[in-house]
């Protein structure tokens, strides 16, 4: 899943000019002395008015040039200093007013997001029943600007549901058993399933869904995040695979729950009072220790319920609104829609870590935008710009919230290696102790 990093603001140092005043003669020592030559008698002129203290013409000309140059330097420095003061005064007057931030509500396509948000909010307050299949379709269709075919989307889900029911009937499993339904969904998604077409001699074969290692963080293509793409190409990642599992559970009338670990989603289900985890990227049932072994789950995060907790229906709907917000940010950017949506999410699920990360990025984007608008001053000058300084402090507070919740980012390379390691471990789990437990066929 998409993740967020801490951003440091740029610092620009303002240098104030220093004015130097130069004198045309040394501050110490004697003035140059001049002794006129004794004229020859034939050329002596008794009316000559000669001043022995007048320097030679060439030296006097040099001193005049120095005076003029120094006067010009002083004048330029004073003008530059006054110009900087005027600019700073104008900046202070300007930035004491409200800074305008980007707003994308007028761009064609944003109306789809507003419509979907309204429907998700109706699910949250009970005006509409919670329906995950509908929510996922609406969210992906908004990003694709109303170009996603619902009939095709639904028919592929119905086909998977039919395969589950036919296989359960073929193996004489109780179609009313909640755990049997969960196990069959798991098999259909993670194993090769062969069934006979009723009334014919044909055999239907469904192949397991694979983890897509290409752009699994969806930095280049957000459709890699989508259930609709998983249904189309049979490959997905830790966002689309669990959501499809939950949609099938909803269609079959059984209970399963979305849960998370750092940068990862999976499915929780239970048999009586015992909880299990369906790790669809590995095709295995795993314990909580499997996720704890990543080393990126702090005790504070567990105490605050960030990870390994099953989401109820309201929290799941809030998570869908978080997804809608993330799609909006990737397509347009940060604006009032993001702020309003996150406010709703955090009302229903205050410790939703994905929403908190988007919130932190939102405050960072606003603070950096304002700082750039006033010329990227150094941190110590920010109090001169009241609104900018307030935004800067809000940004820092959002970082402090993440720290207090126990959030720690998992690096891309660590996550990728973890996925690959558990992939190879899946094939050899019978040879050594492992938190991964193979499903019986």
N, C-alpha and C positions, 0 to 999 in steps of 0.2 A: 504494500500500500504506500500510497504516497505518504512521505514523511517530511519534517521540518527541521532547519538548522538554525542556531543563534546567529544574529547578524550584528557586526560592529559598525558604528557610524564612522564616516570619514572625518578627519580632522584637518582643518586648513589654518595655518598660522598667519596672522596678520602682522606685518613688520612695519613699525612706525619709522619714518625717515628722521635722521639726526642731522641737524644743521650745524655745519662747521663754518666759522668766520676766520678768514685768512687776512693777515696783515702783510703789507708790501715790504717790510723790513724785519730783521730779526728782533725778537723780544729782548735779547741780551747782546752786549758788544757795543761798539762805537759806530756812529755814522761814518761813512767813507770821507776821508780828508782829501782836500784838493790843494795843491800848491802850483800856482800859475808859473809858467816859464818866464824867465827874464827876457824881455824883448831886446832885440838888437837896437842900437841907437838910431839907425836910419829908419826903423819902422815904429818907433815909440810914438804913441798918440796920447798926449796928456789929457785929452777930453774923453777918453774911454771910461764908461761907467761899468766897471766890472765887479760882479758880486761873487766873492770866492766861495759862497755856500750854495750856489746854483749847480746842480749836478749836470753832467753832460747831457745833451739833448737825447741821446739814445737811451740812457738809463731812465730819464723822466718819462719817456714814451712807454717803456716797459711797465713802469709802475702804474700808469694810467690804465693800461690794458688789464693788469691784475685787479685793480679796483672795479672795473666794469664787469669782468668775469665773475668776481665774487658777488657783486650786487645782483647779477643775473641768476646765479645759483641760489642765493638767498630768496629772491623773488619766486623762483620756480618751486623751491621747497615749501615756501609759505602757501603758494597757490595749491600745491598738491595736498598739503595738510588740511587746508580749508575745504577742498573738494571731498576728501575722505570723511571729514566731519559732517558735511552736508548729506553724503550718501548714507552714513550711519544714522543720522537723524531721520532721514526719509524711511530707512528700513524699520526703525523703531516705530515710527508713526504707522507704517503699512502693516507691520506684523502684530500690532496691537489689535488689529481688526481680525475678523474670522477668515481663515485660509480656506480657499475653495479646494475641494478634493474631487477626484474623478467620479463621475456618475454615469452608469451605463444603461439606465432604465429606458432610455429612448432608442436603444439599438434594437432593430428587428430580431426576434428570437428570444429576447429576455421575457416576453410575455408568457412563453411556455413554462418557464421556471416559476413565475409568480402563480400561474394557475395550478401547477403541481404542488407548490408549497401550501396553497389554500386547502387542497384535498388532503394532504398529509396532516395539516392542523385539524381538519375535521375528524380524522381518525384518532388523533390524540385526545380530543375532547369528547369523543363518543358520538359525534353526529353521524359518522360513517363507521361501519365495521372495519377492523384491521384486516387488511388483505395484502399479504406480502407480494404475491404475484402481480397484483394491480400496481402496487407501489413501485416495484422494480421496473415494470414496463413503462410507467409514466415518467420515471426519472430518466431512463435511458432514451426514451422518445423525446424528452425535452432537450437533451444534449444534441440529439440528431435532428432537431428542428422539425418534429412531427413527421419523420420519414420512416419510422420503424413500423413494420406491418404487424398489427396485433394478432391477426388470424394465424399468421405463420408462427409467431412467438408462442401463442397458446397451443397450436396443434403439435408442436415439438414437445412441449411439456406433457400434453395428453398422451403422446406416444410413449414417453418414458413411464408415465403412470400405468399405462396399459401393459407394458412389459413387466413391471413389478407385479401387477395383479395376476397376469398369466403365469408367471413363474411361481408365485405363491400357490396358485391352484394346482399347477403341475406337480409341485412337491407336497401337496396336501397340507399346507400351512394354514393356520387359522387366520382368516382375513380380518378378524376383529381383534387380533392380538397386537397391541401397540408396538411391542418390542420386535415382533416378527416383521412388521412393516418397516421399522427403522433398519433392521438388518438387510431387508431386501433392497431398500434404497441404496444402502451402502454397497451391496454387491453389484447392483446395476451400474453404479458410478465408478467402481474400482476394479471390476473383474470382467472377464469375458462371460457373457450370459447367452446361453442357447435355449431357445424354446420352440415348441412346435406350434405352428399356426393352426388354431382350431378349425376343424372341418376340411383341412387340406393336408398334404404330405410335406408342405414346405417347412423349413426350419429357419427361424429368425435368429440372427446373431447380433448381439450388441457388444461393442468393444469398449474397454474402460476409457475413462476420460483422463487425459495426461496433463501433467504440470507443464506450463509454458514458461521456459526459462528466458525467452526473448522478451526484453522490455517488461519484466514482471512487475516493475514499479510504475509502469505506465507513464514514463517521462516523455516518451515520443508519441504515443498513441493511446488516448483515453479509452478507446473501444476495447483494449485488452482487459479492461476492468469489468466488462459487461457480461451479464448472463446471456444476452442475445448472441454474442460472439461465441461463447462456450457452446451453446446449442447448435450453432452453425458449423463450427470446425472441430468440436469435441476436445478442445484444449482450453485450459483456463489457469487461474492462479488462486491464491488464498482468499480472494474477495468473491469471485464469481462462483467457485465450487461450493463453498458453504451456503451461499444464498440459493443456489439451485437445489441443494439438499433440503433446505428449509421449505422451499416452495413445494417440492414433492411431498414432504411430510404434511404440509398444509392441505394439499390435494387429496392425500390418503387419509386425512383425519387423525393424525397422530402428533404427539408432542416432541419437538426438538427445539434447541435453543442456540442462538448465536453467542459465541464467547471469543475472547481475544488473549493474545500474548503480544509482546513487543513486535510491531510491524507485521502482525499475523492474525488471521481469523480462522476459527474452526467451529465445529458443532459439538455441543454437549447434549447428552440424553441420559435417561436414567431407567433403571430396572428396580422398581420399588424405591428403596432409600439409597441405592448405590448409583453414583454418577460415573459416566463413561465419556470419553472424548473420541469423536470420529475425526481422525486426521486424514483428510481427503487428498492432500498433496502426497501422502505416503501410502495410501491404501491400507491403513492400519488403525486399530483401536489403541489409544495410548493413554497413559496416566498423566496426571498433572506434573509428575517428575520430569516427563519428557520436555515440557516447556520450561520448567525451572532450570534445566541443564544448560539453557542458552547463556545463563549468567547475567542477563539483563533485566531480571525481575527483582526489584528491591523489596525489602520487607515493608517499606512505607507504601509502595504501590499495592501490595496485597492488603494492607490495612485499610487503604482508601478505596478498595474495590475496583482498581483500574483493570486488573487482569484476572483470568480464570473464573470469572463470574458469569452465570447464565443470564442473558437479558430477557426480561419479561416482554410482553407484547407492546407496552407503551415505550419502553426503552428501545426495543427493536425499531419501532416507528420513528423515534427520535434519531436513531442511527441512520435510517433512510433519509431523513431530512439533512443529516450531516453529509451523506453522499451527494444529495442534490446540491448542497452548498459547495462541495468540492468540485463538482462538475461545472458549476457556475464560475468559480474562481479560475479554473483552467481555461474556460472558454472566453471569459470577459475580464475578470480581475476583481479587485476588492472595492466594494462600494456599500451603500446602505442596505442592499439586499442581503449581503453577507452578515452584517451586524444584526439585522432583524432576525434572520434565520437562526443564527447561533444563540440569540437570546431565547428563542423558543426551545431549542435543543437542550440548553443548559437548565431551563426551567424543569424539564421532565427527566433529565439525566445529568445532574451537576458534574459528575466526575467522568463524563464521556471524554476519553483522552484524545480522540480524533477531533472533536469539537474544540477542545482546549488548544490543540496545536494550530488549528486554523485561526482561532481567536488570537493567538500569539503572533502569527504571521500577519494578520489583519492590522494589529496595533503596530507592528514593525513597519509595515508598508506605509502607514499613515505618518509615523514619526519621521521616517527617512524622506518621504515626500516633502514634509514641512521643513526639515533641515536643509534639504537641497534648495528649496525656494528662497531661503534667506542666506544663501551663499556658503553653506556648509561651514558655519563657524565652529571653533573648538568648543568642547564640552563646557568649559568654564564660562563661556559667553552666553550659553543657552538661557540662563535666567533673564537676560535682557529681552527675550522674546517669549512672553508669557504663555501664549498658546502652544508654541513649539516645545517649550520646557514641560508643559503639562503632558503633551503627547509622548515626549521622551520618557517621562516618569511612568506613564501608563504602560509603555512598552516594557520597561524594566519590571514593573509589577506583574505583567503577564508571564515573564520568565520565572519570577519568584513563585508564582502559582504552580507552574510545571514542576519546579524543584520540590516544592512542598508536597506535591502529590506523589513524588517518588519516580517521576518519569526519567528514563535514560534512553537516549537514542541508540539504536543498534546499527552499526556501520553496514553499508551495502555488502562489502566483501565478507563480513562475518555472517550475515544472513544467508548469502548465497552458499557459502561453505557449509553452513548448518543444514540447508536443504539438501545439498549433494551428499553430505555425510549420512544423513538419515535415509536417503535413497539407497545408498549402498548397504547400509545396515539392515534395511528391510529384507534384502535377499539373504542375509546371513544370520538373521536373528535367532534361529534355532541353535546356533553354535555357541552363543554366549549370552549371558544375562542382559536383558534390555527392557526398558519401559514400554517398548512396542510389543503388542500382543497380536498375533495373527488371528484373523477371523477364520473360524471353521467353515469349510465349504459344504 
